[in-house]
């Protein structure tokens, strides 16, 4: 039987993909902010 300390040490195999997706989302968001600041699009009414 697995005790609590061993349960806390178990890591899922897909965790690294979620970290990569999170980092990619943050980088994409920052690039979007910089792009919007450098090339603002005007609203044509």
One Martini backbone bead per residue (centre of mass of N, CA, C, O) as a GRO file, in nm:
protein
   45
    1UNK     BB    1   0.099   0.035   0.018
    2UNK     BB    2   0.048   0.375  -0.009
    3UNK     BB    3   0.169   0.651   0.115
    4UNK     BB    4   0.160   0.990   0.142
    5UNK     BB    5   0.453   1.053   0.044
    6UNK     BB    6   0.428   0.889  -0.220
    7UNK     BB    7   0.186   1.041  -0.341
    8UNK     BB    8   0.335   1.325  -0.361
    9UNK     BB    9   0.564   1.210  -0.574
   10UNK     BB   10   0.359   1.180  -0.788
   11UNK     BB   11   0.374   1.217  -1.145
   12UNK     BB   12   0.249   1.308  -1.426
   13UNK     BB   13   0.307   1.278  -1.770
   14UNK     BB   14   0.135   1.556  -1.858
   15UNK     BB   15   0.259   1.804  -1.703
   16UNK     BB   16   0.463   1.916  -1.914
   17UNK     BB   17   0.243   2.014  -2.114
   18UNK     BB   18   0.105   2.222  -1.930
   19UNK     BB   19   0.351   2.401  -1.895
   20UNK     BB   20   0.390   2.464  -2.199
   21UNK     BB   21   0.112   2.592  -2.242
   22UNK     BB   22   0.141   2.818  -2.032
   23UNK     BB   23   0.393   2.953  -2.151
   24UNK     BB   24   0.273   3.001  -2.434
   25UNK     BB   25   0.040   3.185  -2.340
   26UNK     BB   26   0.212   3.408  -2.214
   27UNK     BB   27   0.380   3.478  -2.462
   28UNK     BB   28   0.141   3.544  -2.649
   29UNK     BB   29   0.028   3.774  -2.477
   30UNK     BB   30   0.279   3.958  -2.481
   31UNK     BB   31   0.300   3.983  -2.789
   32UNK     BB   32   0.018   4.114  -2.823
   33UNK     BB   33   0.077   4.368  -2.659
   34UNK     BB   34   0.321   4.468  -2.823
   35UNK     BB   35   0.176   4.478  -3.097
   36UNK     BB   36  -0.050   4.679  -3.006
   37UNK     BB   37   0.154   4.907  -2.935
   38UNK     BB   38   0.310   4.926  -3.215
   39UNK     BB   39   0.015   4.845  -3.386
   40UNK     BB   40  -0.236   5.026  -3.394
   41UNK     BB   41  -0.583   5.000  -3.443
   42UNK     BB   42  -0.818   5.163  -3.606
   43UNK     BB   43  -1.142   5.294  -3.594
   44UNK     BB   44  -1.392   5.260  -3.845
   45UNK     BB   45  -1.696   5.460  -3.854
   0.00000   0.00000   0.00000
